[in-house]
Amino acid sequence: MREGTGGIWTLHYELHEVEPYVNWLYFFNAWGFPARYGNVARIHDCTSCRAQWLASFPDAEKPKAQEAMKLYDDALALLHNLDGQAQTHAIVGLYEANGEGEDILLKQMSDVKCQMSNAKGRGKVSNGIRLPLLRQQHGETCLCWADFLPPVESGQTGTVGLFVTSVDEKMINSEHTDDYHLMLAQTLADRLAEATAERMHEEVRKELWGYAKDERLTIEEMLQEKYVGRRPAVGYPSLPDQSLNFLIDELLDMKGIGVSLTESGAMRPHASTSGLIISHPQARHFAIGHIGEDQLKDYALRRGMPENRIREFLASNIA
């Protein structure tokens, strides 16, 4: 057992450790299969169960079901073949934090302890880091993630997490000789990056942060987000500005797990995720949607970036 302190940890996983956390429905969705075909990943892997599953489809749908079964078998074969050769990785940092308007103010890192054998701690980061975010401007709630932290004027301090996960490029760069196997590797790697975030988030809730030490959820319940708090990802509807990755990189140093950023803030390798970890029990996902010129100007000012540059990052959110 190795103990780390300081608020930032680098975690490394073997593929078989994150395989149970893969959400196969999204894998099949990437291949254009409706959810009923993706359920092949939930059946027992025996001849009888597989036959019963195929028999549950009308004759007209059986060829598609057989195709889904072969795709699943091929994905598992690739995953098991690379187990021991490729890994997945995560960096997670925990910070004391407050909300101030649409900003999250990150303070000195929480001096929490890690007791996992696959985790390694890093040092503390200085105070006074500001993470500008966006707020909904339509609907009844008009949420911002900063709302789920104690406001500065409350005199209280909360905690927020930042994370990045990725998959060894070997997962994709193995000797795939045709388009099918290349796409298979890419879509599987994407799911493994998400599965790593799921595994990491569980460890954060139970041990690193420990705000849900007594949590007893099945993996299926985790995939349904029945845990306390949320894990919004950069590039998704509530965090649409991909340039936030530059701020996360400054704090977590993504290259430590082999991740680099393009000029647009996209992560390389593509099979990578990043975002926030919020523990508030009432936290829920939301979409920023369209924002007005007033918020665009204010956000550019808070980010310290020219308005025209911010427009490029938020093109889909500007009416």
N, C-alpha and C positions, 0 to 999 in steps of 0.2 A: 504494500500500500504506500502511495506517495502523497504527501500533503503539500498543497500549494496555497499561497495567500496573495493578496494584492488586488483582487477584483477582476483580473483578466485571465482566462484559461484557454489553452489550446487543447482540443480533444481530437483523438484519432480513433477511428473505428474500422474494424474488419468488415467486409461486405456482409458476412452472415450475421453480424451484430445489428445492422440496420435493416436487413431484409424484412423482418417481421413488421416494420413500420412503413413499408411501401404501400401507398394507396393505389392499388391496381386499377381502380375505376378511372382515375385520371390517365393512367398509362394507356388503357384501351381507348379512352376518349381521344387521345392524341392520334390514334390510328383510325378514328372515325367509327368506332364501335359503340352502339348504345349501351347503357348500363347493364341491361339484362345479359349481354354477352360477357361483360367484364366480371360478372359473378362467378366465372369459371375459377377465379383465384380463391374463392371461398369454399369450394367443395373439397372433400377428402380425396387425396391422391391415390385412389385405388380403382381398379378396373370397373368394379360394380358402381361406385359413385359417379365416375365419369360417364358410364353408359346411361345411368339414370338421368344425369344432367342433360346429355344430348337428347334423350328420349322426351324430355320435357318441352322441346321445341316443335312447332309444326313442321311438317315435311319441307315446306318451302324455305324455312329458316335454318334447317339442319346444316346445309353447306357453310353458311356464315358462322354457325356455332362451332363447327369443326375447324374452320379457319382461326377462330378466336382461341380454341384450345391449342392449336399448333403454335400460334404466336406466343401464348403463355409458356408453353414448353420450351420454345426457342429462347425466350427471355430468361427463364430459370437456368437453362443450360449455359448461357453466356455468363450469367451472374455467378454460378457455381464454378465455372471454369476459371474466372478471374479472382475468385476468393483466395486470398493469400498473396496475390500479385498486386492488386490495387486496393486502395483504402479510400474512405471518405474522411473529411476533416471539418472541424468547426472551431471558431474563435468566438467567445462570448465575454462581454464585459458588463459589470454591474456598477452603476453609478448612483450616488445620492442625487436626488433631483427634485425640482419644483416646476410647476407650470406658471408661466407668465404670459397672459394673453394667448397667442398662438405659438409661443416658443416653449421648449423644454430647456430648463437651465440645468446643466450637468455639473455636479460638484465633485469633490474628492471621492474617489472610488471607495465603495464599501469594503472594509477589511474583513471579508467573509472567507471561510476556509473550504477547501475542497478535499475530499477524502477518497477520490476515485483513482485507481491505479493508472488510468489512461489520461489523466489530466495534469497539466503543468501550468503553474501560476506565473504571472509576470508582474512588473512593478506598477506603482500608482501613477495616476495622471494628475496634472495640476488642476486647480479649481477654475470655475468661471467659463465653462464652455457652453455656448448657446446653440441649440438645435432648432432652427426655424421650421415651422410646419404650416400647413394650410387648413382652412376651416370651410365646412359646408356653408353655402350661402342660400340654399333652397331647402324647403321642408320644415318640419316642426322642431327638430332638435339642433341643427347646425353645429355638429360635433367637430372637435379637434382632439387629437390624442393627448394634447397638453391638459385637457379637461380632467383627465383621469389621474392627475398628480396633485398634491397639495399646492395651492397657490402660495406665492412668495409671502404675501401678507398674512398668511395663517400662522406663521412662525413654526410650522411643522415641515418635516422633510420626508419625501418618499424615496422610492428606488425605481430605476428603470434599467432595462437591459438592452444592449446592442449586440447583434450577432451577424456572423457570416458563415456560410457553409459551402463546401465544394467537394468535388470528386476528382480523384487522380485522372489526369488526361489519358493515362494508359487505358482507362475504361473505354475511351472512344478511339484511341489511336492504335488499338490492337489490329492485327492483320485482318481487317474486314475486306473481303474481296469483291463485294457487290453492294449496290445501293440499299438492298433490303437489310443486310446485316449492319451497315453503317447507320441507317435510321433506327434499327433495333437498339444499337449501342447508345445512340444519342438520346432516345426517348427513355431508355432505362436509366441512363446516367442522370437525366433530369429528375426522375422519380427518386433516385437514391439521394440526391442533394436535398430534396424535400423531406425524405425519410430521416436524413441526418438531422435536419432541423427539428423534426418531431422527437427524435431520441434525445437530442441535446436539451430541448425545452423541458422534457420530463425530468432530466437530471437537474436542471436549473430549479424547477418548482420544488423538487423533493430534497435536494442536497446543496447545490451551490448557493442558491438564494434561500431555499428552504421555507418559502411561504406556504407551501402545501405539503408538508412532511407526511401527513397521514393520508394523502391521496391514494385511492385504490381503484384505478380505472383500468379497464382492458384496453388493448391497443385499438380495437374497433371504436371504443368510446372516445379515445384520444383523437382519432381521425375525425370524429363527429364534433370535436372541440367542446367536450363536456367538462373540461378542466376550468379552473378559475383563472381569469385573465385572458389575454389574447396575444398573438404573435403576428402583427401586421408586417407585411413584406414590402420592400421598396419596389416600385413599379406597379403595384396593385392599386385598386381604386382609392384607398384611404391615404396612400403615400405615393402619389403619381409622379413626383419629381425624381427622376433617376439620378439627378446630380447630388442627391443626398448621400449617394455612395462615396463621394469624395470626402464628405465629413466623417462618415463611418470609417473610411480607410485611414484618415488621419489619427483616429483613436485606436483602431484595432490592428492596423498594419496588415492588410489582407495578404500581402506577399508572403507572410509567414506560413500560409497554407497554399501558396502557389496561385493566388488570384491577382490579376491585374485589371486595370480599368481602361476603357477606351476614352476618347475625347468626349463622348456622350454619356459617360458614366456607366456604360454596360460592362458587365463582368466577364472576364475570360479566365477559365473556361466557361462556356455557356451554362454548364450544369453547376450553377452556383446560386445561392440565395442570400439575402441580407435583410435586416429589418430591426424592429423594436420588440421588446418583451415588456408587456404591461400586466401588472398583477391585480388591478382594481377589479373587484367582483362584478361590477356592472359594465365593464368594458365590453364592447361589441364592435363588430366590423361595420363599416359604413363607406359610402362613396363620396368623394369630394364633389364630383360633377363639375358643372360649369362655374367658373368664378368671374367676378366682375373686374373692370379695370382698376377699381379702387384697391382690391386685394392684390392684384398683380403688381401694382406699383409698391404697395406696402411690403409684399413678400420680397421683391427685388431689393428693396432697401435693407430689409432684415438679413437677406442672404449676402449683401454686399456685391451684387452682380448687376450688370447692365440689364435694363428691361428687355431689350431685344434678345439677349441670351436666355433669360428666363422664359420668354415666349417660345423659344425653341424646345425647351424641356417640357412646357405645359401646353403644347399646341392643341392637344385633344381636350383640354379643360377650359379653353378660351372660346367663348360663344362667338 
